[in-house]
Amino acid sequence: MSCRSSFISHKNIHKAEMKQQEQQLWVLLLLLFLSLLLGKGYSGKPEVVKIGSIFSFNSAIGKVAKIAIEEAVKDVNSNPNILTGTKFSVSMQNSNCSGFMGMVEALRFMEKDIVGIIGPQCSVVAHMISHMANELRVPLLSFAVTDPVMSPLQFPYFIRTTQSDLYQMDAIASIVDFYGWKEVIAVFVDDDFGRNGVAALNDKLASRRLRITYKAGLHPDTAVNKNEIMNMLIKIMLLQPRIIVIHVYSELGFAVFKEAKYLGMMGNGYVWIATDWLSTTLDSSSPLPSERLDTIQGVLVLRPHTPDSSLKREFFKRWRKDSGSSLALNTYALYAYDSVMLLARALDKFFKDGGNISFSNHSMLNTLGKSGNLNLEAMTVFDSGETLLKAILTTHMVGLSGQLQFTQERSRTRPAYDIINVAGTGVRQIGYWSNHSGLSTVSPESFYTKGRPNMSVGGTSSPKLRHVIWPGETFTKPRGWVFSNNGKELRIGVPRRVSYKEFVSQIRGTENLFKGFCIDVFTAAVNLLPYAVPFKFVPYGDGKENPSYTHMIEMITSGNFDGVVGDIAIVTNRTKIVDFTQPYAASGLVVVAPFKKLNSGAWAFLRPFNRLMWAVTGCCFLFVGIVVWILEHRTNDEFRGPPKRQCVTILWFSFSTMFFAHRENTVSTLGRLVLIIWLFVVLIINSSYTASLTSILTVQQLSSPIKGIESLRERDDKIGFQVGSFAESYLRNELNISESRLVPLGTPDAYAKALKDGPNKGGVAAIVDERPYVELFLSSNCAYRIVGQEFTKSGWGFAFPRDSPLAIDLSTAILELAENGDLQRIHDKWLMKNACTLENAELESDRLHLKSFWGLFLICGVACIFALLLYFIQILRQLYKKPNDDAIARDQQQSHDSSSIRSTRLQRFLSLMDEKEDVSKSVSKKRKIDGSVNDTSGSTRSRGFDRERSFNSVNPLD
């Protein structure tokens, strides 16, 4: 029974296992059926992963990219550490840089369940298929699209493994700024690639206060239109700038250079800067045919920088071995190779994190597919596309092109470019650019090396760029601009002044001829320029009153004038809208006021000091006399006697020190200290008084109630200013002077009449104007003077549009005029007047004030107070040490009131101050020698001493 039951048990177990396996098989079949029903897909790690690649096969980039992608796929499949057990399979399609063909080929990719696309190569194609990639969640890894407009916000599945043109245009702007050029001309292919690149260049130039003067767009078709290129270049020749940036495709670019050489635009004076399209062609087609090489001599070219590494060197060896000498390697082949490797490593990470590849149908495409024959339902959505996208963005690797890592904006970190110069039969590297170090002759990698200090753009000790061989085979840096050859003359605005015509005046009977100091300076500076400047003067103003110079400056910004020449003050609000040359004349606002001569008179001896000075000096004499009397009274017989005589002594001693004629001797140390300091103060005061009085009696003195701009502001009188001058706005806006106080004046005669009449007769109290006008006015009007100091500092210059190169060159010419003396000779020719000397134009200081001597008075006062303090301390010590009969009597009379006690103390203090110190000192010493003396004998001696003191106080001269 046991064996039977055991057999039955084993049989049941076997049946159960068979049933369980049968259920698992049905589950698997059901899952497979559901997956086929719902859409194509599979889970787990597949044996083959399909990727696509779309680019232009026949382009310089496409030829090398095709080989690089194939080599990368081989390396992935042969590397056991990447995608173990899974093979890469790539399908390539030719877009021919056509948006339509790119879209068609991308649709074909989407039917093959690919997980990623390497490409596209062209911006036009990228814009088209990026929308499709967003919907189907297929990442695009572009190795050649440099269009900066491809934003990750609009195209989240677009990943750029090359460098954005945003950085390339930054490098070009840095070159233009480094050489000091201000304006460039942009030649570009008129499609997304060209327009967006030039827009980025414009932004980068604007950030450096540079600009694109002219943009010349060319048709993007492959067939080059020679006439279109010729017409475009002729227009450029008629413009001023000579810096040309060319951002086109390869064939179109060489066609432009060919016609430019025919027109002589590849010679001296021109600068051509080509983007990386030219360096790609030079690298891929080395050596370049001589007929093409001759057309690009002296051109500056940018090339994406890839650091040197062992991986890169090994790949170059393989390339030369596999491809032979027929096709050279360029930078974009390295980017294509790294794009494949990046996708492979991201997929490997994707699988290790548990990801699986599955696809599902797009609901909207299914609906559209049923209504037509487009077979749209064949296109599937990559379910894990977002996960793979994150894996790509977080994968860091070092490839053939260097470190491959993305910023938050999905741009490559550490963008850099080589700057090369086409010269002779090849190219020479003149420097580098990176967003970390800017322009430099040091490779960008050295700035990231650990242990080496990071140096900014301006912090490198090496030169920023090496010497360049410019077009025309010259090492001299081109100026970057010339005057246009279209026959147009510069319109130079000149004010039609009605006053002070020595500076600017229109020649009578002419329309465009002017003369004057400013005109001669401008003409002399233009003659020093190394090139001709065609210009004509255009008068501004009605000729009845001086025009507004601010309005004339504003006409430069509106394009009515190409510059303004005249007595134009350089002030802040004007420098915000135009550029000025180096000042050719110093200027600044001053105050002109009438004056009167001061006669000596009977009381001239009082004028050296003002009233406060006289009062303080007299008080100090009395104060020092009282201090010395207090210090000397107890020890010096000459300072003792009846009260009347002591008062006379104080007065005599005080004022006799003024002439050092005091006959009283000082015997105390403190008295001598105070006296010696006071005598020093008296010496300084006497010397200053004598010098000032001598000047008053011998030098002509001028007086004006207005001392300068501050005293003028405090008054309510009228103030005159020149019509058209900036003085009006300065007084009103900067000094907050009411407009009702300002009186416009047009001529020197109006100046003289207004000052003569004064504010009480409808005139003005003073005039505020620029120093050159004032000096010319005072040369013939000697009744007025400049009062106070010049309270603004400025100069006169010639005005031109912002960033005008002519302003810079004229500044250099003006400095040369100043150095060789021509500027001074022109000044003397027009402005040297001898009618009235200007040596004593400014008023002199008329009086000595207390502020010049308060330090001396302070020292003397401190010494007096210090001496008195020590003296009173000695008196108080003696007051408490010396026996007092009155104090004993006060102790015995307990009923004595407090007021009597204070009166007794005060009397004792005054008595002690009045007694003769020598006698009291001898008595004190004698008491110390005796040692023990009774109170009675002590009282007797004290009364004897009092009688002796009273006897000695009587002066025999009294």
Secondary structure, 3 states (H helix, E strand, C coil): CHHHHHHHHHHHHHHHHHHHHHHHHHHHHHHHHHHHHHCCECCCCCCEEEEEEEECCCCHHHHHHHHHHHHHHHHHHHCCCCCCCCEEEEEEEECCCCHHHHHHHHHHHCCCCCCCEECCCCHHHHHHHHHHHHHHCCCEEECCCCCCCCCCCCCCCEEECCCCHHHHHHHHHHHHHHCCCCEEEEEEECCHHHHHHHHHHHHHHHCCCCEEEEEEEECCCCCCCHHHHHHHHHHHHCCCECEEEEECCHHHHHHHHHHHHHCCCCCCCCEEEECHHHHHHHHHCCCCCHHHHHHHCCCEEEEECCCCCHHHHHHHHHHHHHHCCCCCCCHHHHHHHHHHHHHHHHHHHHHHCCCCCEEEECHHHHHHHHCCCCCHHHCEEECCHHHHHHHHHCCCEEECCEEECECCCCCECCCEEEEEEEECCEEEEEEEEECCCEEECCCCHHHHCCCCCCCCCCCCCCCCCCCCCECCCECCCCCCECCCCCCCCEEEEEECCCCCCCCCEECCCCCCCEECHHHHHHHHHHHCCCCCCCEEEEEECCCCCCCCHHHHHHHHHCCCCCEECCCCECCHHHHCCCEECCCCEEECEEEEEECEEECCCCCHHHCCECHHHHHHHHHHHHHHHHHHHHHHCCCCHHHCCCHHHHHHHHHHHHHHHHHCCCCCCCCCHHHHHHHHHHHHHHHHHHHHHHHHHHHHHHCCEEECCCCCHHHHHHCCCCEEEECCCCHHHHHHHHCCCCHHHEEEECCHHHHHHHHHHCHHHCCCCEEEEEHHHHHHHHCCCCCEEEECCCCCCEEECCEECCCCHHHHHHHHHHHHHHHHCHHHHHHHHHHCCCCCCCCCCECCCCCECHHHCHHHHHHHHHHHHHHHHHHHHHHHHHHHHCCCHHHHHHHHCCCCCHHHHHHHHHHHHHHHHHCCHHHHHHHHHHHHHHCCCCHHHHHHHHHHHHHHHHHHCCCCCC
